[in-house]
Amino acid sequence: MVEVQARVERELDRLAPVLDELGQRFAEAGHELHLVGGPVRDAMLGRSHHDLDFTTSARPEETEKLLRAWGDGGLWDMGRDFGTIGARRGEWVVEVTTYRSESYDPASRNPTVAFGDDLAGDLGRRDFTVNAMAVSLPGRAFEDPFGGIADLAHRILRTPGRPEDSFGDDPLRMLRAARFAAQLGFDVAPEVVAAMTDMAERINIISAERVRDELVKLICAPYPRLGLTLLVETGLADLVLPELPALRLERDEHHRHKDVYEHTLTVLEQAIDLEPRLPGGGPDFVARFAALMHDVGKPKTRRFVADGTVTFHHHDVVGAKITAKRMKALRFSREEIEAVCLLVELHLRFHGYGSGEWTDSAVRRYVRDAGAQLARLHVLTRADCTTRNQRKAERLRRTYDDLETRIADLSEAEELASIRPDLDGNQIMEILDLAPGREVGQAYAYLLEVRLDQGPLEHEAAKAALLEWWAERQASE
């Protein structure tokens, strides 16, 4: 406890330029102000913040006046209806929210917000005890009416009151329980798990966008397996990501003892371990979600063979379609959907070339088809090896190492990332005496295939290939 107190004091000293001045401004205006939520929790965990959340007795219009005088980087009030006003000053970003309570009508997707009158009431309506602690300003008195510091020490998530009441007020908190488990590595109290299981259907009143945002945070957390397992075990995944629990019923075609659900979670974790290979270094939602969804086509493609084996032919293509449908339902952007679905569709491509007999043409097509997702495809393909046979795993690793080397060598020689035919559209029209139209596009596509098969050609060789194709086309018409 002494160590925790020391960490909190160090963090509050670091935040002093913001806390002391804002606290004084609100106090002089006759209002209470408290640092709340994640910044307080994370101060105890030794984590620093530059984005700070406060709660206050002031109404939004009064908060706006005080923040306008304090900030230097603009003011925003998109959350005014919920009592929230935000401001920036240098590196600091603050959001100040009026004491409030909120609840959902059983038939509504939107919360009803009512402003409150005291700190205890505001903290009592928060999602979990570890987020229901506050530091009163400007005096820095610590407020913990629901035992959040003890739960933090025991690494457990509990609600300030009855979980049934908390989830009834805001069903999204059930997903937040899974998300915080994934972010903090905490256990979830048994009574909270029970309430999540009993009330799972209530998640249906929450908008797809809010569900999506929680899932993204969960998947990008340090321990996503914890959160995803909780969603599956409580039945929430059946409602927000049903493709995941469906995998529990399937078996992998190569190792019938291997549960595809467990295989999928392992692939996700291995993809996370490989994220340093990606340009951004991670967390990378597209790569992680592709790992999570890469085998979702297996339930629909399962076939039993006479010799007792099970096959899942074309589950890559089917899985990409299933993934697109789910991501559209969750209101993901078109760019995110296209990126994830391409990875799901291509995740078996590497295995289609046997034990590494890759021609230059095959390498070019692999790079062309992956496009901007090539680095992520490398990660997903490597992560998809979960065999316990160390010899086989090492063989696959070496084969993929060889492929990446081939790609690097060809890229240096041929600029694979921007493969184009050796003749452009204007040259095609000039050689064939064509006006712009469909035939020019067809000729361009043909020359691109030639480029992929044979590599770069000199102008005359490309021209000869084009004329030969054109003559055969004319003869067949």
SULURGI-V36882 format. One record per residue. N is the residue number from 0. RES is the residue in one letter. PSI is psi in whole degrees, -180 to 180 (none if undefined). Layout:
BEGIN
n = [N,N]
res = [RES,RES]
psi = [PSI,PSI]
END
This chain:
BEGIN
n = [0,1,2,3,4,5,6,7,8,9,10,11,12,13,14,15,16,17,18,19,20,21,22,23,24,25,26,27,28,29,30,31,32,33,34,35,36,37,38,39,40,41,42,43,44,45,46,47,48,49,50,51,52,53,54,55,56,57,58,59,60,61,62,63,64,65,66,67,68,69,70,71,72,73,74,75,76,77,78,79,80,81,82,83,84,85,86,87,88,89,90,91,92,93,94,95,96,97,98,99,100,101,102,103,104,105,106,107,108,109,110,111,112,113,114,115,116,117,118,119,120,121,122,123,124,125,126,127,128,129,130,131,132,133,134,135,136,137,138,139,140,141,142,143,144,145,146,147,148,149,150,151,152,153,154,155,156,157,158,159,160,161,162,163,164,165,166,167,168,169,170,171,172,173,174,175,176,177,178,179,180,181,182,183,184,185,186,187,188,189,190,191,192,193,194,195,196,197,198,199,200,201,202,203,204,205,206,207,208,209,210,211,212,213,214,215,216,217,218,219,220,221,222,223,224,225,226,227,228,229,230,231,232,233,234,235,236,237,238,239,240,241,242,243,244,245,246,247,248,249,250,251,252,253,254,255,256,257,258,259,260,261,262,263,264,265,266,267,268,269,270,271,272,273,274,275,276,277,278,279,280,281,282,283,284,285,286,287,288,289,290,291,292,293,294,295,296,297,298,299,300,301,302,303,304,305,306,307,308,309,310,311,312,313,314,315,316,317,318,319,320,321,322,323,324,325,326,327,328,329,330,331,332,333,334,335,336,337,338,339,340,341,342,343,344,345,346,347,348,349,350,351,352,353,354,355,356,357,358,359,360,361,362,363,364,365,366,367,368,369,370,371,372,373,374,375,376,377,378,379,380,381,382,383,384,385,386,387,388,389,390,391,392,393,394,395,396,397,398,399,400,401,402,403,404,405,406,407,408,409,410,411,412,413,414,415,416,417,418,419,420,421,422,423,424,425,426,427,428,429,430,431,432,433,434,435,436,437,438,439,440,441,442,443,444,445,446,447,448,449,450,451,452,453,454,455,456,457,458,459,460,461,462,463,464,465,466,467,468,469,470,471,472,473,474,475,476]
res = [M,V,E,V,Q,A,R,V,E,R,E,L,D,R,L,A,P,V,L,D,E,L,G,Q,R,F,A,E,A,G,H,E,L,H,L,V,G,G,P,V,R,D,A,M,L,G,R,S,H,H,D,L,D,F,T,T,S,A,R,P,E,E,T,E,K,L,L,R,A,W,G,D,G,G,L,W,D,M,G,R,D,F,G,T,I,G,A,R,R,G,E,W,V,V,E,V,T,T,Y,R,S,E,S,Y,D,P,A,S,R,N,P,T,V,A,F,G,D,D,L,A,G,D,L,G,R,R,D,F,T,V,N,A,M,A,V,S,L,P,G,R,A,F,E,D,P,F,G,G,I,A,D,L,A,H,R,I,L,R,T,P,G,R,P,E,D,S,F,G,D,D,P,L,R,M,L,R,A,A,R,F,A,A,Q,L,G,F,D,V,A,P,E,V,V,A,A,M,T,D,M,A,E,R,I,N,I,I,S,A,E,R,V,R,D,E,L,V,K,L,I,C,A,P,Y,P,R,L,G,L,T,L,L,V,E,T,G,L,A,D,L,V,L,P,E,L,P,A,L,R,L,E,R,D,E,H,H,R,H,K,D,V,Y,E,H,T,L,T,V,L,E,Q,A,I,D,L,E,P,R,L,P,G,G,G,P,D,F,V,A,R,F,A,A,L,M,H,D,V,G,K,P,K,T,R,R,F,V,A,D,G,T,V,T,F,H,H,H,D,V,V,G,A,K,I,T,A,K,R,M,K,A,L,R,F,S,R,E,E,I,E,A,V,C,L,L,V,E,L,H,L,R,F,H,G,Y,G,S,G,E,W,T,D,S,A,V,R,R,Y,V,R,D,A,G,A,Q,L,A,R,L,H,V,L,T,R,A,D,C,T,T,R,N,Q,R,K,A,E,R,L,R,R,T,Y,D,D,L,E,T,R,I,A,D,L,S,E,A,E,E,L,A,S,I,R,P,D,L,D,G,N,Q,I,M,E,I,L,D,L,A,P,G,R,E,V,G,Q,A,Y,A,Y,L,L,E,V,R,L,D,Q,G,P,L,E,H,E,A,A,K,A,A,L,L,E,W,W,A,E,R,Q,A,S,E]
psi = [-38,-41,-41,-45,-39,-40,-43,-44,-40,-42,-40,-35,-38,-35,-2,-41,-30,-50,-48,-43,-47,-43,-42,-42,-47,-39,-44,-26,1,23,153,150,136,135,132,169,-138,-43,-36,-47,-47,-25,-37,-24,1,23,144,153,150,-9,118,138,137,157,152,159,-14,146,161,-40,-33,-39,-41,-43,-44,-40,-32,-36,-23,-42,165,3,28,167,144,147,31,-27,19,-41,-23,7,13,130,136,156,161,144,108,-127,-6,137,127,147,128,126,134,142,135,169,156,151,166,136,142,-26,7,151,-9,141,150,122,133,133,142,-176,-10,163,-43,-41,-39,-45,-34,-22,2,166,-49,155,-34,-14,7,36,156,159,116,139,150,2,-13,33,137,132,124,68,-13,14,32,-36,-35,-41,-34,-42,-36,0,55,145,119,160,152,-37,-151,131,-32,-39,-42,-47,-26,-38,-41,97,-21,-21,-23,-40,-33,-31,-45,-39,-44,-33,-42,-36,-41,-16,26,157,161,131,144,-39,-28,-43,-42,-42,-40,-40,-45,-31,13,-40,-24,-19,-18,-17,-7,142,153,-36,-40,-38,-47,-47,-38,-40,-40,-46,-39,-49,-30,5,167,-29,63,-28,-40,-46,-42,-41,-41,-42,-41,-46,-30,-8,-3,-35,-31,-23,-30,-23,64,-19,-27,-55,-24,-25,-15,-21,-4,162,145,143,-23,-32,93,-16,-11,118,129,-31,-51,-38,-43,-45,-35,-41,-42,-48,-38,-33,-39,-42,-27,-2,-29,-18,-20,154,-41,-15,-8,170,140,105,-43,-47,-41,-43,-35,-40,-40,-33,-1,-26,16,-12,-8,-42,-37,-14,9,130,139,130,155,-32,6,-7,167,137,158,53,136,20,-19,-46,-45,-41,-37,-39,-41,-42,-43,-43,-44,-43,-33,-40,-31,6,39,160,159,-39,-42,-42,-47,-40,-49,-45,-35,-42,-42,-43,-32,1,-18,-4,-42,-40,-11,-4,28,-135,25,16,67,120,164,-38,-44,-40,-45,-43,-38,-46,-43,-46,-35,-34,-130,-12,14,-46,-40,-34,-38,-47,-48,-44,-44,-41,-25,-1,105,15,146,-5,102,-34,-45,-42,-41,-38,-44,-41,-46,-40,-41,-34,-44,-41,-45,-36,-42,-43,-45,-43,-47,-36,-42,-37,-32,3,61,-32,-19,48,129,161,161,-11,138,-180,-41,-41,-40,-46,-38,-45,-41,-1,53,151,161,136,-170,-37,-33,-42,-40,-40,-41,-45,-39,-46,-30,-41,-40,-43,-42,-38,-42,-10,-171,139,150,161,-46,-36,-40,-39,-41,-42,-41,-46,-36,-44,-42,-41,-43,-37,-43,-38,-30,-8,none]
END
